[in-house]
């Protein structure tokens, strides 16, 4: 099975490359450690790529789209049709992620994982039709999908990344589109972390107080109806997840299996990261949390996995916008390591304080 083979390919980061990168950082024309997380990021990327001098040239954003049956319960301020409308917007280049990807010089791949409409789009460089179904089922009435479809959604994510690796891929960002997808994401977080639903549920697209209370009750009901096993990521995904969330979990796993750094977007990508991490904790070493989402449940995700966000800009759009900005920070750290002169190269005197 592709999922099992991919997990088996995920190896430890390369410690020798990290040591060599750290040694070089300590000889650059600055006090050791003075560039803080930028130095740490470059060392981590060295370990991921297994290169003492890592490089980032080929950048990709994979944005996965899917609809959710639970939207029938009124959990979103926007109608289901917005999912397909936004996919067209992505392809036309008019969305926030398009602007930021152009700014970063990253290619975008939009994947239809389960949009509840027939999209009049042909497969090409920017679009892949991988529709598993026309949206998930309503999880307050039973599982969102079958276990087989949960596996398939993850394997689609793996396949998409494998295709991009063949074109050259040094770093990738995760993105999502799916009206109502903060609801299954909150359900996933509550199921896996064991935290109270109210403490991991936010207002998504901007619902009011009454709708928020309904959303909490709906998630609690879905969890009670489905009784998922928190130690079984596929069970959680199939019971209360989404096709695009499974796809993003596959993207994360495939990135790790191919030694590609994966920069996570916000809450939805975080839910996917929880699925991937529960399948194999080793994937953590390949993930970077781009930012701290406004969605309250994102804190629980980062704490559970043990990730530290790079940015805090009050973002909650999704699409991969925060992750694309995160790529810029990771790339900056790598460029410092590669391009900054050492004391010897610059003929600059080093510190005489050998003890400090």
N, C-alpha and C positions, 0 to 999 in steps of 0.2 A: 504494500500500500504506500502511495506517494507520501502521505503524512508521516508514517513511521520511518520511511527512508530519509526524509528530510530531517526529522528530529535526530536520527542517528548520525547525521553529517555535522551536527553542531558541536564544535570542539571548543576547548578553552582558548581564550585569547593568548597571543604569543608573548610570554613574559620577557624573553630576550629582546624582542623588538621594543618593548616598553622600557626596559632598562637602558637600552641605547638611546632612545628618545629622551628619557629623563636626563641621562648624562649630557646630551647635547643642550637641552634646555638650561642646564646649570652652567654651561660655558658661554651662553649668549650674552650680549652686552646689556645686562640688567642685573640687579640683585636677584639671586635665586628665589623663585616663588613670587616675584613681584607682579607677574601677570596672572596670578591666581588661577581661576578656572580655565582660562585660555590655555595655560600650560597643561593642566590636567586633561583637558579635552584632546589636545594633540597626542598626549601619551596614550590615552585610551584608544584613539583611532589607530595609532601605531600597532597596538596589540591586536586590534580587530583585523586590520589589513595584513598583519604579520610583516610590516615594513618599518624599519627604523626611521625612514623618512617618508611618511605617508603622503598621498597626494589626492586632491579632490578636483576632478575636472568634469566628470559625467554625473549630473545630478538629475534626479527624477522625483516627481510627486505622483503617487498613485492614489487617486480619489475614487472610492467605491460607493456606489449608490444602490439603495434598496428601500422598499416600503414595508410598512408594518401593520398587521391586522389590528393591533391594539389602538390604532388611531381612530377606529370606529367608536371608541369610548370617550372621545373628545379631549385627549391628552395634549393636543397641540393647538396653538393659536392660528395655524395655517392649514389649509386644506391639503390632502394627499397629492393633488395635481402639481403642487409646487416642486415635488421631487423631479418629475420628468421635465418640467419647464426649466429647472435649474441645470439639468444635464445638457439641454440645448444651449443654455447660456454659457456653460463651460466650453462646449465645442465651438461656439462663436467667439470665445475669448473675452467675454464681457464680465466675468465674475471676479470677486476679490482675489481668488487663488490665481487666476490668469494674470492679473496685474503683478502680484508678488512673484510668481514664477518667472515672468518676463524680467522682472527686476533682478532676480537671482540667477538668471540664465539656466533655468531648470526646465526640462520637458515635462509635460503633464500627460498622464494616461488616465482616462476616465473609464470606469468599468461598470456596466450594468449587471449588478448581482441579483437584483430582484425588484426592479421598478415595476409598479402596477400599471403599466401601459406599454403598448408596442411603440418602440422608438424608431423613427424613420432615419436611421443612421447606419452607415456601413462601417465595418471594421477597418481600422487604419492605424496610423501612428498614434493618434490621440484618443481613440475609442475602441473598446472591446465589448462585445455582447456576450456575456456569460450568464445570462438569466437562468436562475434555478427555478423560480416560480414568480408569479405576479404578486410579490409581497409575501410576508409570513402570515401565518394564521394568528388569530386573536388569542394571546396566551392566557387570558382569564377563562377561556373555555377549554383549554388543553394545551399541549406543546405547540410552540411557535413553528416548529418544523420537525421532521423526522431526524433521527440520529444520522442516518445515511446522508441526508441533505446538509447536516451540520458538517460532516466530514468533507462532503463535496465543496462546500463554501470555502473551507480552509484550503483545500487542494487547488481550487481556482486561484486563490491568492498566491499560492506557491508557483503555479504555472505562469502567472503574469510576471512575477519577478524573474523567473528563470529566462523568460523571453527578453527581458530588459538587460539582464546580465550579459547576454550574448552580444548586445549592442555596445557594451561598455557602461559600467555602473559603479561609481565610487561611493555614493551616498544616496539614500532615498528618504522621502518624507511620506507620512501616511495622512490621508484625508478622507472625509466622508460626506455623503449627502443622503438624507433620508428623513422626511417629515415624521416627527414623533420618536426619533431614535434615542432621545435622552431617556425615554421610559424603559426600553429594554436594557439600556446601559446601566441605569440605576438598579434595575432588577439583578443584573449580573453582579454588580458591585456588592449589593446586599447579600446575594447568595454565596459569593465566594469569601467575602471578608467577614460575614456574620454581623455586620453593623445594622443598626435599626434603619428601616427604609426611609423614614423622615430625615435622617441625618446624611443620607447620600442622594437625596432627590432635590433637584433644582427646578427652576422655572422655564428651562428650555428656551423656546422662542418668545417668551415673555408673557406667560399666562398669569391671570390674576389670582387672588387669594382663594376664591371658591374652587377654581379649576385646579389649583395646586393641591388642595385638600382631596379633591377627587382623584388626582394623579397618584397621591400617596396610597389611597385606599385601593386603587386599581392594581398597583404594583404589589401591595400586600396580598391581595386576593390571588394574583397570578402566581406568586410564590407558594401560597398555601395550596392552590389547586395542583401545582406541578411537582412540588416537593423534590427539587433537584438535589443532587449529591455535590456538595461544595468541593470535594476532592476530585471530581470527575468533570473536567472542563467541557467535554463533549456533551455531557448530560445537561450542564448549565446552559450551554449555547443552544442546544436543541429545545430546551424547555422554555426559555425566556429571551433568547437572543435574536439576532437579525442576520440576514445573509451578508450584508456589507461588513458587519462586525466580525463574522467568521472569516470573510475574505481578508480583512486587515490582519487578523491573527495569522493567517497564512503568509501574508506579506512580511510580517515580523520574523516568522520562523525561517522563511526562505532567505531573508536578508542575513540572518545569523549563519545559516548553513553555507552561504556563499561569501562569508567574511565581508559583508557590506554593512556599514553603520546605518541604523534605522532611527530617524528622528521622529518622535511621536508628536502628533497634534494634541488636541485637548481631551475632552471627556469621552467621546466615542472611541477614539483611538486608544485611550486609556483602558476602556472596557475590553477592547480587543487584546491589548497587552496583558490584561489579567488572564484572559483565556490562554494566550501563548505561554505565559509564565507558569500557569497551573499545569500545562502540558509538560513543560520542561524548564525549571528555574534557571538553567544555564543561559537561557536567552537574555536574561537581564543584562549581561555584560555587553550586549550589542545594541542596547536601547539607550537613547537620549531623550529626556523629557524636555520638549522645546519650551513649554511655558506652563504657568499655573492658570488653569481655566477659572472663570467665574463660577462655573458649576460646582456646587459644594462637594459632590461626590468625587471630584477629581483628587481632592486631598487624600481621601481614603485609599484611592488607587496608588498614588505615589508613595504613601506610607507603607502600604502592604508590600509593594515590590521593592521599595527602597531606592527610589529615584529622586533626584533633586532637579527642580525646574530651572532652566537657563534664564527665562524671562518671566516677568509679571506685568502684563500690559492690559489687563481687564478684557481679554479676548474671550469670545464665546461663539464665534461664527462657524467654526469647523472648516470643511473643505480642504484643509491642509494649510490654511493661512499661517497659523502659529508655527507649524512644523517647518514651513519654508523660511520663515524668519530665523528659526532655530538652526537651520542649515548654515545660514550666514555666520552665526557665532562659532559653530564647529569649524567651518572653513577658515575663519579668522585665526583660530588657534593653530590649525595645521600650517597656515601660511607663516605664522610667527616662527614655528619650528623649522620650516624649510628655508625661509628667506632672510631671517634676521642674522646679522653677522655675529660670529663668536668674538671674544676679546682678542684672540690671536689674529683673526682675519682683519679686524678693524684697527689693530695696533693700539688698543685701549688697555690701560693698566687695570688689573683685577684688584679686588678688595684685598687688603693686607690682614684683615681679621679672619684668620683661618679657623678660629674657634666658633665663629658665629654664623 
